[in-house]
């Protein structure tokens, strides 16, 4: 996560693909970023500080029923991502939008 005006920029990175998207600070930001493979993945994302050391963001993949929570720890310099319910068809970015 990197700070931007009005929120953060999030990057979801997997071995063969990546997606960078905006997340609003305390409000939802809707966007349709393009992954490295050229697929458009509509999302809504929002985030905020849980405490002075922990930043949490939620991403909703709008063309699927899936949501992901990301928690960043400043002291540990770590980030963890967790699915609310793991996608049945796999968690690859290319599967998180409607087929073209």
C-alpha positions as CSV (number, residue, x, y, z in Angstrom):
1,X,0.0,0.0,0.0
2,X,1.1,3.5,-0.8
3,X,-0.6,6.7,0.4
4,X,-2.3,8.9,-2.3
5,X,-4.6,11.9,-2.1
6,X,-7.8,10.6,-0.5
7,X,-6.6,7.1,0.2
8,X,-4.1,4.5,-0.8
9,X,-2.9,2.6,-3.9
10,X,-2.9,-1.2,-3.4
11,X,-1.0,-3.7,-5.5
12,X,-2.1,-7.3,-5.6
13,X,0.8,-9.3,-6.9
14,X,0.9,-13.0,-7.9
15,X,3.8,-14.8,-9.7
16,X,2.5,-14.2,-13.3
17,X,0.2,-11.2,-12.9
18,X,-0.5,-8.0,-10.8
19,X,-3.3,-5.5,-10.3
20,X,-2.9,-2.0,-8.9
21,X,-6.0,-0.2,-7.7
22,X,-7.1,2.8,-5.6
23,X,-8.7,2.5,-2.1
24,X,-10.6,5.3,-0.6
25,X,-9.9,6.5,3.0
26,X,-13.0,5.7,4.9
27,X,-15.1,5.8,1.6
28,X,-15.5,3.4,-1.3
29,X,-13.5,4.0,-4.5
30,X,-14.9,2.2,-7.5
31,X,-12.5,1.6,-10.4
32,X,-11.8,-0.8,-13.3
33,X,-8.0,-1.3,-13.3
34,X,-6.3,-3.5,-15.9
35,X,-4.1,-6.3,-14.7
36,X,-0.7,-7.1,-16.4
37,X,-2.4,-9.6,-18.6
38,X,-4.8,-7.0,-20.0
39,X,-7.9,-8.0,-18.2
40,X,-10.2,-5.3,-16.7
41,X,-11.2,-6.2,-13.1
42,X,-13.9,-3.9,-11.7
43,X,-13.4,-3.4,-7.9
44,X,-14.5,-1.2,-5.0
45,X,-12.0,-0.6,-2.3
46,X,-11.9,1.2,1.0
47,X,-9.4,1.4,3.9
48,X,-8.6,3.0,7.2
49,X,-6.4,2.9,10.2
50,X,-7.5,0.4,12.9
51,X,-5.0,1.9,15.3
52,X,-1.8,3.9,15.0
53,X,0.1,0.9,13.7
54,X,-2.4,-1.1,11.6
55,X,-3.9,-0.2,8.3
56,X,-6.8,-2.3,6.9
57,X,-8.4,-2.3,3.5
58,X,-11.2,-4.2,1.9
59,X,-11.5,-5.0,-1.8
60,X,-14.8,-6.1,-3.4
61,X,-14.5,-7.7,-6.8
62,X,-17.6,-6.3,-8.4
63,X,-18.3,-9.0,-11.0
64,X,-18.0,-11.8,-8.5
65,X,-19.3,-12.4,-5.0
66,X,-15.7,-12.2,-3.6
67,X,-14.2,-9.9,-1.0
68,X,-10.6,-9.7,0.3
69,X,-9.3,-8.1,3.5
70,X,-5.8,-6.8,3.6
71,X,-4.1,-5.9,6.9
72,X,-0.8,-4.0,7.0
73,X,1.3,-3.9,10.2
74,X,3.8,-1.0,10.4
75,X,6.0,-2.5,13.2
76,X,6.3,-5.8,11.4
77,X,6.4,-4.3,7.9
78,X,4.1,-7.0,6.8
79,X,0.8,-7.4,5.0
80,X,-1.6,-10.2,5.1
81,X,-4.5,-10.9,2.7
82,X,-7.5,-13.1,3.5
83,X,-10.6,-14.0,1.6
84,X,-14.0,-13.6,3.3
85,X,-14.9,-16.9,1.5
86,X,-12.3,-18.4,-0.8
87,X,-13.4,-18.3,-4.5
88,X,-14.4,-21.8,-5.7
89,X,-12.9,-21.3,-9.1
90,X,-9.5,-20.3,-7.8
91,X,-7.9,-17.1,-6.5
92,X,-6.0,-16.0,-9.6
93,X,-6.7,-12.4,-10.6
94,X,-7.8,-13.5,-14.1
95,X,-10.7,-15.3,-12.6
96,X,-12.0,-12.3,-10.6
97,X,-14.1,-10.7,-13.3
98,X,-16.7,-11.7,-15.9
99,X,-15.3,-13.8,-18.8
100,X,-14.7,-11.7,-21.9
